[in-house]
Amino acid sequence: MRRKAAPTISDVAALAGVSRAVASRALSASKRPVSGDKRDRVLAAAAELGYRVNLLAQSLTTKTVNLVAVLVNHIHDLSDLDLFDLLLAEIQAGGRQVILVRVGSTDKVEEFLRQGVAYHVDAALVFSDFADAATVRRMFRSDLVIMLNGRHDHRSPAIIPDEAVGIGQAVADAAAKGVKRASLVTGRASSLVEQARIGLYRRAFQFHDIQLLRTWQGDYSYRSGHALAPGLLDGGQPDAVFCTSDAMAMGILDVFRTDFPDNRPARFRLYGFDNLSLLDFEAYPISSIGYDKAAYVARMLRLLNEPPAGEGTFAPELVPTRYVPRLTG
């Protein structure tokens, strides 16, 4: 039995009642001129025929490869899942694919460069703490490097959460509820964003006359919060514990509600960071600080789709944060 031939762009154009050139423009991931009505007809025809865009052929025409590199330390934190699921879906919806590259240390960066593997991508989104803008441009031979880790330079667009407002609101809430002594559970010391975040907490504590009893070093994960929890009472009872990730706060909460189910000698207010979707459920009613992840991703996509022109100095774009109170805060 003869196998049915796969539909072509000409078949799509004929069914939609447009020229082959119009059909090609309508199916392109790049913003090319075509009316909304014609685009809708072409998309409907492609869906009906089961037509799939030939990305290799399209890349030869547009001189792009439809690939975006995303550099991360790792993906195991709950906050990573919330953000990256949305980010990958939006990038793929625009006709591109994603290469995830795990860069968990400066050694990994050097190893990548030594191996001489040439990954050609249209752009790179950099979350990893260990990669600076100039190095990433060398890694991927691309000038469109969007920095999200605080290690940008004058040639790289950058997006950074503006955390001062959210942290200020959370600490003010604690002060209004009588908090006088607090502990701070932090993430990776290698992160420039985390270093700035810790500084904001310290300044807010000082402004509201809250004594910082101790700073504890975690790694943002649930496991690290769970491991640190038993020692939080060493050096004095805090009135509040502030964590720089919700996952660490969740680990702490689980320890104290299982180890002290009745009278809880360590009754303190608990504040997280990231505003995870999981906190909307009753199991983890943790007050948190966060930003609109959809708006954050939308800014990345705008820079991917409409790269800034020229080689001027790019000022970082700031994404506002806010405090979200819940039962334990």
C-alpha positions in Angstrom: 0.0 0.0 0.0 1.4 3.3 -1.0 2.1 5.7 1.9 0.2 9.0 1.7 2.5 12.0 1.0 3.0 14.5 3.8 1.2 17.8 3.3 3.3 20.6 1.9 3.2 24.4 2.2 1.6 24.5 -1.2 -1.3 22.3 0.1 -1.8 24.6 3.0 -1.8 27.7 0.8 -4.3 26.1 -1.6 -6.7 25.2 1.2 -6.4 28.6 2.8 -6.9 30.4 -0.5 -3.6 32.4 -0.2 -0.3 32.4 -2.1 2.5 30.2 -1.0 4.5 33.2 0.2 1.6 34.4 2.4 1.3 30.9 3.9 5.0 30.9 4.6 4.9 34.2 6.3 1.9 33.3 8.4 3.6 30.1 9.7 6.9 31.9 10.5 7.9 32.3 14.1 9.2 35.8 13.3 6.9 38.8 12.9 6.4 39.1 9.2 3.6 41.1 7.6 0.4 39.2 7.0 -3.2 40.2 7.9 -4.9 38.6 10.9 -7.6 37.0 8.7 -5.1 35.4 6.4 -3.0 34.2 9.3 -6.0 32.6 10.9 -7.0 30.8 7.6 -3.5 29.5 7.1 -3.2 28.2 10.7 -6.6 26.5 10.4 -5.6 24.9 7.1 -2.3 23.7 8.6 -4.1 22.2 11.5 -6.6 20.5 9.2 -4.0 19.0 7.0 -1.6 18.1 9.9 1.1 20.2 8.4 4.3 20.7 10.4 6.7 23.5 9.7 10.2 22.4 8.5 12.3 24.2 11.0 15.6 23.4 9.2 14.3 24.9 5.9 12.9 27.9 7.7 16.2 28.5 9.4 18.0 28.6 6.1 15.6 31.3 4.9 15.6 33.4 8.0 19.2 32.7 8.9 18.1 31.6 12.4 18.1 28.2 14.1 15.0 28.7 16.2 16.9 27.6 19.3 17.2 29.4 22.7 19.7 28.3 25.3 18.6 28.5 28.9 21.5 28.3 31.5 20.6 27.2 35.0 22.4 26.1 38.1 20.0 23.1 38.3 16.3 22.4 38.2 15.2 20.9 41.5 13.7 23.7 43.5 9.9 24.2 43.5 10.4 27.8 42.3 12.3 26.5 39.3 9.3 24.3 38.3 6.8 27.2 38.6 8.9 29.5 36.4 10.5 27.2 33.9 7.3 25.3 33.0 5.8 28.6 31.9 8.9 29.9 30.2 9.4 26.8 28.1 5.8 26.6 27.1 5.9 30.3 25.9 9.1 29.9 24.0 7.9 26.8 22.2 4.5 28.4 21.5 6.5 31.0 19.5 8.0 28.3 17.2 11.4 27.9 19.0 12.9 25.1 20.9 15.0 25.2 24.1 18.4 23.8 25.0 18.7 23.5 28.8 22.4 23.8 29.9 23.3 23.0 33.6 26.1 25.3 34.8 26.4 24.6 38.5 30.0 26.0 39.0 32.7 28.1 37.3 34.5 24.8 36.5 31.5 23.8 34.3 31.8 27.0 32.3 35.5 26.4 31.7 34.9 22.7 30.8 32.2 23.8 28.3 34.7 26.2 26.6 37.5 23.7 26.7 35.5 21.1 24.9 35.0 23.5 22.1 31.4 22.4 21.4 29.8 25.0 19.2 26.2 25.4 20.1 24.7 27.9 17.7 21.6 29.5 19.1 19.6 32.6 18.4 19.7 33.8 22.0 20.6 32.7 25.5 18.7 33.3 28.8 21.1 33.1 31.7 19.9 32.2 35.2 23.0 30.4 36.4 25.0 32.2 39.1 28.3 31.2 37.5 28.1 32.6 33.9 28.8 36.2 33.0 27.6 37.9 29.8 30.9 37.9 27.9 31.5 34.2 28.6 28.0 33.3 27.4 28.5 35.2 24.2 31.6 33.0 23.6 29.8 29.8 24.6 27.0 30.2 22.1 28.4 32.7 19.5 25.4 34.9 19.9 25.2 38.6 20.8 21.6 38.3 22.2 22.4 37.2 25.7 19.7 38.1 28.2 21.0 38.2 31.8 18.8 37.2 34.7 21.5 36.6 37.3 22.8 40.1 38.0 26.1 39.5 36.0 25.2 41.6 33.0 27.5 44.1 31.2 26.8 47.1 28.9 26.2 44.9 25.9 23.6 42.6 27.5 19.9 43.2 28.2 19.0 42.3 31.7 15.9 41.7 33.8 16.1 41.8 37.6 13.3 41.6 40.2 13.0 44.8 42.2 12.8 43.1 45.6 13.1 46.2 47.9 9.4 46.9 48.0 8.3 43.3 48.7 10.9 42.7 51.3 10.1 46.1 52.9 6.4 45.2 53.1 7.1 41.8 54.6 9.4 43.1 57.3 7.0 46.0 58.1 4.2 43.4 58.5 6.4 41.5 61.0 7.2 44.6 63.0 3.5 45.6 63.1 2.8 42.2 64.6 5.3 42.6 67.4 8.3 40.8 65.9 11.5 42.0 67.7 14.0 39.2 66.9 14.4 37.3 63.6 16.5 34.7 61.9 17.2 34.7 58.2 17.6 31.5 56.1 19.4 32.3 52.8 20.3 30.6 49.5 23.5 30.3 47.5 26.2 32.8 48.5 27.4 32.7 44.8 24.4 34.5 43.6 24.7 38.3 43.1 20.9 38.5 43.2 20.9 36.7 46.6 23.6 38.9 48.0 21.6 42.0 47.1 18.5 40.3 48.6 20.3 39.7 51.9 21.4 43.3 52.0 17.8 44.4 51.6 16.6 42.2 54.5 19.4 43.5 56.8 18.5 47.1 56.0 14.8 46.5 56.5 15.5 44.8 59.9 17.6 47.7 61.0 14.9 50.3 59.9 12.2 48.5 61.8 14.5 47.9 64.9 14.3 44.1 64.5 17.4 42.2 65.9 18.8 39.7 63.4 19.8 36.7 65.7 21.5 34.6 63.0 21.8 33.9 59.3 21.6 30.3 58.2 23.0 29.1 54.9 20.7 26.9 52.7 20.5 26.3 49.0 16.8 27.3 48.3 15.7 23.7 48.4 13.0 22.0 50.6 15.7 19.6 51.8 18.0 22.3 53.0 15.2 24.1 55.0 14.2 20.7 56.5 17.8 20.1 57.5 18.4 23.5 59.0 15.1 23.6 61.0 16.2 21.8 64.2 19.0 24.3 64.7 16.9 27.4 64.3 16.4 27.8 68.1 20.1 27.8 68.8 21.2 31.2 70.1 17.7 32.3 71.1 14.0 32.0 70.1 13.2 34.1 67.1 9.8 35.8 66.8 10.0 35.3 63.0 12.0 33.3 60.5 12.5 34.8 57.0 13.6 32.5 54.2 14.8 33.5 50.7 12.8 30.7 49.1 9.4 29.2 49.8 10.8 25.7 49.4 13.1 26.2 52.4 10.2 27.7 54.4 8.1 24.6 53.6 10.8 22.3 54.8 11.0 24.3 58.1 7.2 24.3 58.6 7.1 20.5 58.1 9.7 19.9 60.8 8.0 22.0 63.4 4.5 20.8 62.8 5.7 17.1 63.0 8.2 17.5 65.9 6.0 19.9 68.0 2.5 19.0 67.0 0.8 20.1 70.3 2.4 23.1 72.0 5.1 24.0 69.4 7.8 25.6 71.6 9.2 27.2 68.5 6.1 29.2 67.6 7.3 31.9 65.2 6.1 33.7 62.2 7.3 32.3 58.9 8.0 34.2 55.8 9.0 32.8 52.4 10.1 34.1 49.1 9.0 33.3 45.5 5.2 33.2 46.1 4.9 29.6 44.8 1.6 28.4 43.4 1.7 25.6 46.1 1.2 28.2 48.8 -2.3 28.8 47.6 -3.3 25.4 49.1 -4.0 24.9 52.8 -1.1 22.6 53.4 1.5 25.5 53.2 -0.1 28.8 54.3 3.2 30.7 54.2 3.4 34.4 53.7 5.6 35.2 50.8 7.2 37.8 48.5 7.0 37.4 44.8 6.6 38.8 41.4 4.2 38.2 38.5 5.9 35.2 36.7 3.8 35.7 33.6 4.9 39.3 33.4 8.5 38.3 34.0 8.4 35.7 31.2 6.6 38.3 28.9 9.6 40.6 29.3 12.0 37.8 28.3 9.9 37.0 25.2 9.8 40.7 24.2 13.6 40.8 24.3 13.8 37.6 22.3 11.3 38.7 19.7 12.4 42.4 19.5 16.1 42.5 20.4 17.4 45.9 21.3 19.2 47.6 18.4 22.7 48.9 18.4 25.4 48.4 21.0 24.4 51.1 23.5 24.4 50.6 27.3 21.4 48.6 28.4 19.9 49.5 31.7 18.4 46.5 33.6 14.7 46.2 33.5 13.1 45.8 36.9 10.2 43.5 37.7 8.3 44.7 40.8 7.7 42.4 43.8 5.0 42.4 46.4 4.2 40.9 49.8 1.5 38.3 49.9 0.3 37.6 53.5 -1.0 34.2 54.5 -1.8 32.5 57.9 1.7 31.9 59.2 2.9 35.4 58.4 
